[in-house]
Amino acid sequence: MLIGEVARRSGVSARMLRHYESLGLLRPSGRTGSGYREYSGEDIRRIFHIESLRSLGLSLREIGRALDDPGFTPSALVDDLIRQTRERIAAETDLLTRLRRIDAAEPAGWEDVLQVVAVLQALGSKSPAARQRAALSAGDEVPVEALVEAVLRETEPNVAGALRWALARSGADGTALLAKGLDSPVPAVRERAVRSLAELAGDEPTAHLRDALAHPDVVVRGHAALALGTRGVADAIPVLIDMIVDGRNDTDAADALSVLASDTPTADRIADGLVNRLGTGSGTGSGAGSGAGAGAAQRLPEVGGPAGHSTHGTTEAPARVRLTQSLADIPGDTASRALIELSQDADRAVAVTATYLLRLRDTH
């Protein structure tokens, strides 16, 4: 079969067939009397083998080795092709993302395009200082998607703070994108997402923070509760009390509770919640059977554990002290009655703390 017919049937141009021959990759089995190349059936099969391997991304040199080296094994080469392909896809994906972000910025001219590209490159810099400068100088030209992505991947605390500030200042709605970060399999990304949501004002971020109170990640729940506490959302009270019991940001949690205790019903609810976790049974609520100091002996369980440990419920002694301390800034009679009862507590640390707090209340 002559070269022209081979080209028509195989789809490989005559020029490419000659190129294969010049590289020693394909040699026609014969020549006609006039000196034209003549390809056998075996030559045709080799052409199809070459094209099949080319479709996998092999170079012509790699194809020649694969076809002519009896000891050649494809596994290492295929693994390398997989790696190269993944790298190429990642690079193409990164380029596509960058182009979409430039398009989202709606540049009016090439100067605008270059400015967006410069900021995006700075946000992806290996230098924390460069990333921080980019965050502090970021304007409306930076797409919100780029800021959110930068926030969620940032590991340097100062840079992360600058990025959160830039995101909040931009006024763009990155709430939904940040909320997706709460579902990340990486704990650090989830924490960055909730901390960023905490710095965004408005109903939508608050709604996502409310949902985060039930998140399985205790760190996410804690940051959500602290943010909601400063916003006056009483739904955060149970999580804030849990934080005090567990000793996780307990001082901040107590401060958030004091902010929430701005009205009598909420203050009483907080006081009851704290006392219940102390292990004093039903708490010091203002319902029937309660009153200033009323029923304290009946509500406090008997103490009989080893020295330094409380048998009040299941709350350990250090946590009971923290809970008692948290009553300090909770106004109202319910908290005062609780402190009076706790001043007689069998746990001396609790009793001393409660007595001291009562003295402070009496001086105000």
Secondary structure as the mmCIF struct_conf table of DSSP 4:
data_model
#
loop_
_struct_conf.conf_type_id
_struct_conf.id
_struct_conf.beg_label_comp_id
_struct_conf.beg_label_asym_id
_struct_conf.beg_label_seq_id
_struct_conf.end_label_comp_id
_struct_conf.end_label_asym_id
_struct_conf.end_label_seq_id
STRN STRN1 LEU A 2 LEU A 2
HELX_RH_AL_P HELX_RH_AL_P1 ILE A 3 SER A 10
BEND BEND1 GLY A 11 GLY A 11
HELX_RH_AL_P HELX_RH_AL_P2 ALA A 14 SER A 22
TURN_TY1_P TURN_TY1_P1 LEU A 23 GLY A 24
BEND BEND2 LEU A 25 LEU A 25
BEND BEND3 SER A 29 SER A 29
STRN STRN2 GLY A 30 ARG A 31
TURN_TY1_P TURN_TY1_P2 GLY A 33 SER A 34
BEND BEND4 GLY A 35 GLY A 35
STRN STRN3 ARG A 37 GLU A 38
HELX_RH_AL_P HELX_RH_AL_P3 GLY A 41 SER A 55
TURN_TY1_P TURN_TY1_P3 LEU A 56 GLY A 57
HELX_RH_AL_P HELX_RH_AL_P4 LEU A 60 ASP A 68
TURN_TY1_P TURN_TY1_P4 PRO A 70 GLY A 71
HELX_RH_AL_P HELX_RH_AL_P5 PRO A 74 ALA A 104
TURN_TY1_P TURN_TY1_P5 ALA A 105 ALA A 105
BEND BEND5 ALA A 108 GLY A 109
HELX_RH_AL_P HELX_RH_AL_P6 TRP A 110 LEU A 123
TURN_TY1_P TURN_TY1_P6 GLY A 124 GLY A 124
BEND BEND6 LYS A 126 LYS A 126
HELX_RH_AL_P HELX_RH_AL_P7 PRO A 128 SER A 137
TURN_TY1_P TURN_TY1_P7 ASP A 140 GLU A 141
BEND BEND7 VAL A 142 VAL A 142
HELX_RH_AL_P HELX_RH_AL_P8 VAL A 144 ARG A 153
HELX_RH_AL_P HELX_RH_AL_P9 PRO A 157 SER A 170
HELX_RH_AL_P HELX_RH_AL_P10 THR A 175 GLY A 181
TURN_TY1_P TURN_TY1_P8 LEU A 182 ASP A 183
BEND BEND8 PRO A 185 VAL A 186
HELX_RH_AL_P HELX_RH_AL_P11 PRO A 187 ALA A 198
TURN_TY1_P TURN_TY1_P9 GLU A 199 GLU A 199
BEND BEND9 GLY A 202 GLY A 202
HELX_RH_AL_P HELX_RH_AL_P12 ASP A 203 ALA A 212
TURN_TY1_P TURN_TY1_P10 LEU A 213 ALA A 214
BEND BEND10 PRO A 216 PRO A 216
HELX_RH_AL_P HELX_RH_AL_P13 VAL A 218 THR A 230
TURN_TY1_P TURN_TY1_P11 ARG A 231 GLY A 232
HELX_RH_3T_P HELX_RH_3T_P1 ALA A 234 ALA A 236
HELX_RH_AL_P HELX_RH_AL_P14 ILE A 237 ASP A 246
TURN_TY1_P TURN_TY1_P12 GLY A 247 GLY A 247
BEND BEND11 ARG A 248 ASN A 249
HELX_RH_AL_P HELX_RH_AL_P15 ASP A 250 LEU A 260
TURN_TY1_P TURN_TY1_P13 ALA A 261 SER A 262
BEND BEND12 ASP A 263 ASP A 263
HELX_RH_AL_P HELX_RH_AL_P16 THR A 264 LEU A 278
TURN_TY1_P TURN_TY1_P14 GLY A 279 GLY A 279
TURN_TY1_P TURN_TY1_P15 GLY A 281 SER A 282
BEND BEND13 SER A 286 GLY A 287
TURN_TY1_P TURN_TY1_P16 ALA A 288 GLY A 289
TURN_TY1_P TURN_TY1_P17 ALA A 292 GLY A 295
HELX_RH_AL_P HELX_RH_AL_P17 ALA A 296 ARG A 299
BEND BEND14 LEU A 300 LEU A 300
HELX_LH_PP_P HELX_LH_PP_P1 PRO A 301 GLU A 302
BEND BEND15 GLY A 305 PRO A 306
TURN_TY1_P TURN_TY1_P18 ALA A 307 GLY A 308
BEND BEND16 HIS A 312 HIS A 312
TURN_TY1_P TURN_TY1_P19 GLY A 313 THR A 314
HELX_RH_AL_P HELX_RH_AL_P18 ALA A 317 SER A 326
HELX_RH_3T_P HELX_RH_3T_P2 LEU A 327 ASP A 329
BEND BEND17 GLY A 332 GLY A 332
HELX_RH_AL_P HELX_RH_AL_P19 ASP A 333 LEU A 342
TURN_TY1_P TURN_TY1_P20 SER A 343 GLN A 344
BEND BEND18 ALA A 346 ASP A 347
HELX_RH_AL_P HELX_RH_AL_P20 ARG A 348 ASP A 362
TURN_TY1_P TURN_TY1_P21 THR A 363 THR A 363
#
